[in-house]
Structures are given as C-alpha cells and as structure tokens.
Amino acid sequence: MRILALDHGTVRIGVAVSDELGMIARPLEFIPAEPPAGFLNRLKQLVAEHEVGRILVGMPRNMDGSYGPAAEKVREFVCLLGETFSIPIQTWDERLTSVQAHRMLREASVKGAKQRKKVDQMAAAILLQSYLDAQPG
C-alpha cells in the first residue's frame, strides 16, 4: 500500500509518496494551496495515479510538544481531506522537517528559487520517511 504525505503550507503543499512496500519515501511535487478546489482536484489525481491507501499529513508542533495556531489550520485541512477521501488520513509530527529539507538542499547546492520550489516536497518526503521508519517490521 502506498502512502501519500502532505506538508501543509499556506502557499504550497509539499507531496511525497512511498514505494509499494512502504519502505522508501520520495518527493513528488508541490501543489499550490489556493484555490482549494484546484488543490483537491490535483490531489485526487495523485491518489488515483499512485493507488494510495493512506494519506499522512504533517502536524506542526512546538519544540515543547504543544500545539500552536498552525496546528489548528492543519486540523481544519485534515477535516477537509476526510470529507473528500474515503481512505484513512493520519497526522504525524513534522517538527524540523522544513529545517532538514533546507539543509539537505543547501548541501546539494540547490539555491534560490529552485530551493523554494523543492523544499516543500522534500519536507513531505522527510516526514514520510520518519513515519515509515517508525513502523514495526
């Protein structure tokens, strides 16, 4: 079963997908967050194309583990996804995924506009890989 991961943002939503065995995450693309209908249409295409069995959404948390205003936006986003898709939707702690994504892209000498375009999908892949690595067996 493939898992699709989403790194929610107000401008762009990063997307990553797992392999069929659920072992390896790879960045896929980013989708503009607005308009919501356009985002949902593209997400429906990706879910069908990759035969996704679960959607994983990054849940922002403060470093002390508490939830802030960004988490409330993600909860609303998850509700919207739940109204749209019949597959399981789950949240996963996304602390520091964007920081890691920026670092990895800098180390790969990706700069400026190219880095901004890739950071969201890379953050989604880091989120998904951490989820996959935490699964038993």
N, CA, C and O of each residue as an XYZ file, in Angstrom:
548
protein
N       0.837     -1.181      0.000
C       0.000      0.000      0.000
C       0.883      1.246      0.000
O       1.776      1.383      0.836
N       0.636      2.121     -0.912
C       1.389      3.379     -0.966
C       0.769      4.397     -0.013
O      -0.443      4.429      0.199
N       1.637      5.218      0.548
C       1.216      6.301      1.427
C       1.623      7.604      0.765
O       2.736      7.739      0.257
N       0.711      8.552      0.779
C       0.980      9.887      0.248
C       1.117     10.826      1.437
O       0.229     10.875      2.289
N       2.206     11.566      1.507
C       2.436     12.504      2.610
C       2.281     13.927      2.118
O       2.663     14.264      0.997
N       1.706     14.764      2.989
C       1.483     16.167      2.669
C       2.124     17.048      3.728
O       1.905     16.869      4.927
N       2.921     18.004      3.261
C       3.492     19.026      4.135
C       2.679     20.290      3.891
O       2.898     21.001      2.910
N       1.732     20.565      4.798
C       0.773     21.652      4.608
C       1.426     23.014      4.788
O       2.166     23.247      5.744
N       1.139     23.898      3.861
C       1.578     25.283      3.943
C       0.481     26.180      3.419
O      -0.436     25.717      2.741
N       0.569     27.456      3.728
C      -0.478     28.370      3.278
C      -0.353     28.706      1.798
O      -1.345     29.063      1.162
N       0.858     28.597      1.237
C       1.085     28.905     -0.176
C       1.210     27.634     -1.006
O       0.578     27.504     -2.055
N       2.032     26.693     -0.530
C       2.289     25.440     -1.251
C       2.121     24.267     -0.294
O       2.354     24.384      0.909
N       1.708     23.128     -0.863
C       1.607     21.897     -0.095
C       2.541     20.894     -0.751
O       2.355     20.509     -1.906
N       3.557     20.474      0.013
C       4.512     19.503     -0.496
C       3.917     18.107     -0.491
O       3.159     17.751      0.410
N       4.261     17.322     -1.494
C       3.716     15.975     -1.646
C       4.865     14.990     -1.825
O       5.804     15.236     -2.581
N       4.770     13.875     -1.117
C       5.726     12.776     -1.268
C       4.927     11.480     -1.288
O       3.790     11.435     -0.818
N       5.524     10.437     -1.828
C       4.840      9.150     -1.909
C       5.818      8.042     -1.526
O       7.023      8.151     -1.751
N       5.278      6.982     -0.947
C       6.117      5.830     -0.600
C       6.131      4.842     -1.759
O       5.313      4.920     -2.675
N       7.077      3.916     -1.698
C       7.059      2.806     -2.636
C       5.944      1.844     -2.200
O       5.341      2.032     -1.143
N       5.673      0.823     -3.009
C       4.582     -0.106     -2.716
C       4.805     -0.890     -1.422
O       3.844     -1.279     -0.758
N       6.061     -1.121     -1.065
C       6.367     -1.887      0.152
C       6.325     -1.027      1.411
O       6.420     -1.545      2.524
N       6.184      0.275      1.239
C       6.138      1.163      2.388
C       7.472      1.286      3.095
O       7.529      1.368      4.322
N       8.547      1.301      2.320
C       9.886      1.385      2.910
C      10.615      2.681      2.565
O      11.402      3.182      3.369
N      10.359      3.222      1.384
C      11.131      4.367      0.906
C      10.191      5.491      0.480
O       9.226      5.270     -0.251
N      10.491      6.701      0.952
C       9.723      7.882      0.569
C      10.487      8.643     -0.501
O      11.716      8.704     -0.487
N       9.736      9.223     -1.426
C      10.375     10.081     -2.429
C       9.535     11.335     -2.634
O       8.305     11.277     -2.645
N      10.214     12.469     -2.797
C       9.487     13.709     -3.075
C       8.759     13.580     -4.405
O       9.266     12.960     -5.340
N       7.580     14.161     -4.488
C       6.803     14.046     -5.720
C       6.634     15.417     -6.396
O       7.046     15.604     -7.541
N       6.036     16.356     -5.688
C       5.792     17.684     -6.250
C       5.256     18.579     -5.151
O       5.090     18.152     -4.009
N       4.988     19.820     -5.507
C       4.207     20.664     -4.615
C       2.972     21.098     -5.382
O       2.985     21.194     -6.610
N       1.909     21.357     -4.642
C       0.656     21.810     -5.231
C       0.333     23.161     -4.606
O       0.410     23.296     -3.385
N      -0.023     24.158     -5.397
C      -0.447     25.428     -4.802
C      -1.643     25.197     -3.870
O      -2.567     24.463     -4.220
N      -1.626     25.811     -2.704
C      -2.693     25.625     -1.717
C      -3.993     26.298     -2.144
O      -5.078     25.873     -1.749
N      -3.877     27.342     -2.948
C      -5.066     28.080     -3.404
C      -5.192     27.958     -4.911
O      -4.173     27.996     -5.600
N      -6.357     27.818     -5.441
C      -7.631     27.679     -4.751
C      -7.787     26.255     -4.206
O      -7.224     25.318     -4.771
N      -8.539     26.083     -3.121
C      -8.705     24.746     -2.526
C      -9.248     23.710     -3.507
O      -8.834     22.551     -3.475
N     -10.168     24.117     -4.377
C     -10.729     23.163     -5.347
C      -9.653     22.653     -6.304
O      -9.636     21.472     -6.650
N      -8.760     23.538     -6.728
C      -7.669     23.136     -7.602
C      -6.725     22.165     -6.897
O      -6.283     21.174     -7.478
N      -6.426     22.470     -5.636
C      -5.580     21.575     -4.856
C      -6.223     20.196     -4.735
O      -5.568     19.180     -4.971
N      -7.508     20.159     -4.365
C      -8.191     18.874     -4.177
C      -8.265     18.080     -5.477
O      -8.119     16.857     -5.463
N      -8.489     18.756     -6.589
C      -8.527     18.049     -7.877
C      -7.186     17.388     -8.178
O      -7.138     16.229     -8.587
N      -6.097     18.131     -7.973
C      -4.776     17.551     -8.229
C      -4.492     16.412     -7.266
O      -3.926     15.391     -7.657
N      -4.881     16.580     -6.004
C      -4.649     15.520     -5.023
C      -5.435     14.255     -5.376
O      -4.926     13.146     -5.214
N      -6.652     14.414     -5.849
C      -7.446     13.254     -6.285
C      -6.730     12.510     -7.413
O      -6.696     11.279     -7.435
N      -6.158     13.276     -8.352
C      -5.413     12.652     -9.451
C      -4.236     11.848     -8.916
O      -4.007     10.716     -9.342
N      -3.492     12.432     -7.982
C      -2.312     11.750     -7.436
C      -2.701     10.496     -6.654
O      -2.037      9.465     -6.762
N      -3.763     10.583     -5.877
C      -4.225      9.427     -5.093
C      -4.598      8.278     -6.035
O      -4.246      7.126     -5.780
N      -5.304      8.587     -7.111
C      -5.691      7.549     -8.076
C      -4.475      7.023     -8.837
O      -4.307      5.812     -8.982
N      -3.637      7.923     -9.319
C      -2.474      7.545    -10.129
C      -1.509      6.639     -9.368
O      -0.963      5.692     -9.936
N      -1.302      6.927     -8.092
C      -0.343      6.158     -7.291
C      -0.999      5.070     -6.446
O      -0.331      4.405     -5.654
N      -2.302      4.893     -6.616
C      -3.052      3.877     -5.870
C      -2.766      3.980     -4.372
O      -2.357      3.014     -3.729
N      -2.992      5.169     -3.843
C      -2.696      5.489     -2.449
C      -3.728      4.855     -1.523
O      -4.931      4.905     -1.782
N      -3.238      4.260     -0.442
C      -4.114      3.640      0.545
C      -4.211      4.407      1.845
O      -5.027      4.066      2.701
N      -3.386      5.452      2.015
C      -3.397      6.265      3.235
C      -2.781      7.616      2.914
O      -1.847      7.715      2.118
N      -3.319      8.662      3.548
C      -2.747      9.995      3.436
C      -2.188     10.369      4.805
O      -2.863     10.243      5.827
N      -0.955     10.826      4.801
C      -0.263     11.248      6.012
C      -0.063     12.758      5.926
O       0.449     13.268      4.930
N      -0.470     13.470      6.976
C      -0.377     14.930      6.976
C       0.530     15.362      8.126
O       0.349     14.936      9.266
N       1.500     16.205      7.817
C       2.399     16.715      8.846
C       1.658     17.606      9.833
O       0.963     18.542      9.437
N       1.812     17.308     11.128
C       1.180     18.094     12.181
C       2.242     18.956     12.855
O       3.144     18.431     13.508
N       2.140     20.278     12.701
C       3.146     21.147     13.324
C       2.993     21.176     14.842
O       1.891     21.306     15.375
N       4.128     21.050     15.516
C       4.146     21.125     16.974
C       5.287     22.028     17.376
O       6.290     22.148     16.673
N       5.116     22.655     18.510
C       6.189     23.462     19.075
C       7.252     22.517     19.621
O       6.990     21.332     19.824
N       8.440     23.039     19.857
C       9.533     22.185     20.328
C       9.220     21.532     21.674
O       9.777     20.479     21.985
N       8.341     22.136     22.480
C       7.968     21.534     23.762
C       6.841     20.508     23.616
O       6.371     19.952     24.609
N       6.408     20.260     22.368
C       5.374     19.266     22.112
C       3.967     19.830     22.073
O       3.032     19.113     21.715
N       3.789     21.089     22.429
C       2.459     21.689     22.424
C       2.053     22.043     20.989
O       2.871     22.046     20.070
N       0.773     22.339     20.836
C       0.238     22.701     19.532
C      -0.035     24.200     19.491
O      -0.518     24.775     20.467
N       0.272     24.828     18.368
C       0.045     26.258     18.199
C      -1.034     26.517     17.164
O      -1.761     25.602     16.777
N      -1.142     27.774     16.709
C      -2.162     28.144     15.725
C      -2.032     27.387     14.390
O      -3.039     27.104     13.741
N      -0.814     27.065     13.988
C      -0.626     26.331     12.722
C      -1.262     24.951     12.797
O      -1.761     24.444     11.792
N      -1.251     24.337     13.982
C      -1.843     23.010     14.148
C      -3.356     23.060     13.928
O      -3.934     22.121     13.381
N      -3.992     24.143     14.346
C      -5.442     24.281     14.138
C      -5.765     24.346     12.652
O      -6.764     23.776     12.213
N      -4.934     25.033     11.871
C      -5.135     25.085     10.425
C      -4.993     23.696      9.808
O      -5.734     23.330      8.896
N      -4.033     22.931     10.316
C      -3.840     21.572      9.799
C      -5.028     20.693     10.176
O      -5.459     19.867      9.372
N      -5.561     20.854     11.374
C      -6.749     20.077     11.767
C      -7.918     20.366     10.821
O      -8.630     19.447     10.417
N      -8.115     21.636     10.468
C      -9.165     22.003      9.512
C      -8.897     21.378      8.145
O      -9.816     20.903      7.478
N      -7.630     21.382      7.737
C      -7.211     20.783      6.481
C      -7.499     19.274      6.486
O      -7.979     18.730      5.492
N      -7.209     18.611      7.591
C      -7.466     17.171      7.708
C      -8.973     16.884      7.618
O      -9.381     15.892      7.013
N      -9.791     17.747      8.214
C     -11.253     17.592      8.105
C     -11.701     17.693      6.651
O     -12.534     16.908      6.198
N     -11.147     18.659      5.923
C     -11.464     18.810      4.511
C     -11.083     17.552      3.726
O     -11.842     17.083      2.878
N      -9.900     17.016      4.021
C      -9.469     15.782      3.352
C     -10.404     14.628      3.686
O     -10.733     13.816      2.821
N     -10.833     14.559      4.957
C     -11.742     13.497      5.383
C     -13.088     13.558      4.678
O     -13.713     12.524      4.447
N     -13.539     14.760      4.335
C     -14.793     14.930      3.601
C     -14.634     14.566      2.131
O     -15.619     14.293      1.446
N     -13.394     14.562      1.646
C     -13.121     14.362      0.221
C     -12.704     12.932     -0.108
O     -13.043     12.416     -1.173
N     -11.971     12.291      0.800
C     -11.401     10.960      0.527
C     -11.966      9.919      1.490
O     -12.284     10.219      2.641
N     -12.082      8.700      0.994
C     -12.586      7.611      1.834
C     -11.451      6.741      2.388
O     -11.716      5.747      3.064
N     -10.209      7.096      2.116
C      -9.075      6.337      2.644
C      -8.655      6.934      3.992
O      -8.984      8.083      4.287
N      -7.930      6.159      4.814
C      -7.500      6.689      6.110
C      -6.591      7.907      5.963
O      -5.745      7.971      5.071
N      -6.788      8.863      6.858
C      -5.966     10.068      6.908
C      -5.403     10.156      8.315
O      -6.139     10.053      9.297
N      -4.105     10.347      8.406
C      -3.417     10.330      9.694
C      -2.469     11.520      9.765
O      -1.940     11.956      8.743
N      -2.254     12.044     10.968
C      -1.263     13.105     11.140
C       0.010     12.507     11.741
O      -0.007     11.448     12.369
N       1.115     13.228     11.523
C       2.415     12.786     12.016
C       3.231     14.028     12.371
O       3.197     15.028     11.654
N       3.942     13.959     13.453
C       4.757     15.072     13.942
C       5.741     15.513     12.856
O       6.524     14.710     12.349
N       5.687     16.804     12.510
C       6.562     17.304     11.451
C       7.644     18.242     11.965
O       8.242     18.977     11.179
N       7.908     18.231     13.262
C       8.927     19.150     13.787
C      10.238     19.013     13.035
O      10.741     17.908     12.833
N      10.772     20.122     12.635
C      12.092     20.263     11.997
C      12.203     19.682     10.586
O      13.303     19.647     10.035
N      11.104     19.226      9.986
C      11.228     18.673      8.631
C      11.651     19.750      7.626
O      12.466     19.483      6.744
N      11.108     20.954      7.753
C      11.495     22.014      6.817
C      12.945     22.430      7.024
O      13.649     22.733      6.062
N      13.390     22.446      8.271
C      14.794     22.772      8.564
C      15.700     21.722      7.915
O      16.698     22.067      7.281
N      15.352     20.441      8.073
C      16.139     19.373      7.455
C      16.121     19.491      5.935
O      17.147     19.299      5.283
N      14.953     19.807      5.370
C      14.842     19.921      3.921
C      15.724     21.052      3.392
O      16.425     20.881      2.395
N      15.687     22.210      4.063
C      16.552     23.324      3.646
C      18.023     22.925      3.722
O      18.794     23.237      2.814
N      18.416     22.245      4.783
C      19.810     21.836      4.956
C      20.231     20.877      3.844
O      21.306     21.025      3.264
N      19.378     19.892      3.550
C      19.713     18.919      2.512
C      19.843     19.589      1.148
O      20.747     19.265      0.378
N      18.955     20.510      0.852
C      19.015     21.194     -0.436
C      20.235     22.101     -0.530
O      20.857     22.197     -1.588
N      20.585     22.771      0.575
C      21.807     23.599      0.586
C      23.036     22.732      0.340
O      23.921     23.087     -0.439
N      23.073     21.579      1.025
C      24.222     20.673      0.856
C      24.306     20.143     -0.572
O      25.391     19.797     -1.040
N      23.176     20.076     -1.266
C      23.160     19.631     -2.658
C      23.338     20.802     -3.620
O      23.167     20.655     -4.831
N      23.684     21.972     -3.067
C      23.923     23.193     -3.847
C      22.700     23.666     -4.635
O      22.835     24.259     -5.705
N      21.516     23.403     -4.102
C      20.292     23.931     -4.703
C      20.036     25.278     -4.045
O      19.968     25.373     -2.820
N      19.894     26.318     -4.860
C      19.809     27.670     -4.302
C      18.603     28.429     -4.812
O      17.990     28.065     -5.815
N      18.273     29.507     -4.088
C      17.282     30.483     -4.506
C      15.919     29.920     -4.808
O      15.356     29.162     -4.019
N      15.384     30.298     -5.968
C      14.028     29.918     -6.360
C      13.885     28.406     -6.488
O      12.840     27.851     -6.151
N      14.924     27.742     -6.971
C      14.862     26.279     -7.086
C      14.690     25.642     -5.712
O      13.941     24.676     -5.565
N      15.383     26.181     -4.700
C      15.271     25.633     -3.351
C      13.858     25.843     -2.813
O      13.285     24.933     -2.214
N      13.288     27.038     -3.020
C      11.934     27.314     -2.534
C      10.921     26.375     -3.170
O       9.960     25.967     -2.519
N      11.128     26.030     -4.438
C      10.190     25.135     -5.117
C      10.315     23.690     -4.631
O       9.341     22.938     -4.670
N      11.491     23.303     -4.180
C      11.714     21.914     -3.793
C      11.577     21.638     -2.299
O      11.407     20.487     -1.895
N      11.650     22.680     -1.480
C      11.703     22.464     -0.039
C      10.428     21.809      0.503
O      10.508     20.986      1.416
N       9.262     22.154     -0.036
C       8.010     21.603      0.480
C       7.888     20.106      0.183
O       7.484     19.327      1.047
N       8.237     19.713     -1.035
C       8.154     18.286     -1.361
C       9.237     17.500     -0.623
O       9.016     16.348     -0.251
N      10.395     18.104     -0.408
C      11.451     17.442      0.350
C      11.025     17.274      1.815
O      11.273     16.232      2.422
N      10.385     18.301      2.375
C       9.891     18.205      3.758
C       8.842     17.098      3.864
O       8.812     16.371      4.857
N       7.985     16.964      2.856
C       6.984     15.885      2.853
C       7.673     14.520      2.814
O       7.233     13.587      3.486
N       8.745     14.400      2.035
C       9.479     13.131      1.959
C      10.156     12.804      3.289
O      10.167     11.646      3.707
N      10.717     13.806      3.951
C      11.353     13.588      5.259
C      10.304     13.153      6.281
O      10.534     12.233      7.065
N       9.158     13.818      6.265
C       8.036     13.451      7.134
C       7.626     12.002      6.897
O       7.488     11.226      7.842
N       7.435     11.646      5.645
C       7.000     10.294      5.297
C       8.050      9.260      5.671
O       7.710      8.197      6.190
N       9.318      9.553      5.417
C      10.365      8.586      5.760
C      10.424      8.364      7.268
O      10.659      7.242      7.717
N      10.214      9.415      8.052
C      10.240      9.247      9.513
C       9.063      8.366      9.948
O       9.202      7.548     10.858
N       7.928      8.530      9.310
C       6.763      7.680      9.608
C       7.050      6.228      9.227
O       6.792      5.313     10.009
N       7.586      6.022      8.020
C       7.888      4.663      7.558
C       8.896      3.976      8.466
O       8.749      2.798      8.792
N       9.927      4.723      8.875
C      10.966      4.163      9.737
C      10.435      3.787     11.125
O      10.998      2.918     11.791
N       9.360      4.435     11.556
C       8.799      4.179     12.886
C       7.851      2.984     12.916
O       7.443      2.535     13.988
N       7.502      2.471     11.734
C       6.560      1.363     11.680
C       7.249      0.041     12.025
O       8.381     -0.195     11.602
N       6.572     -0.824     12.794
C       7.180     -2.111     13.150
C       7.298     -3.030     11.930
O       6.466     -3.022     11.023
N       8.376     -3.823     11.955
C       8.611     -4.869     10.977
C       8.569     -4.438      9.593
O       8.757     -5.250      8.687
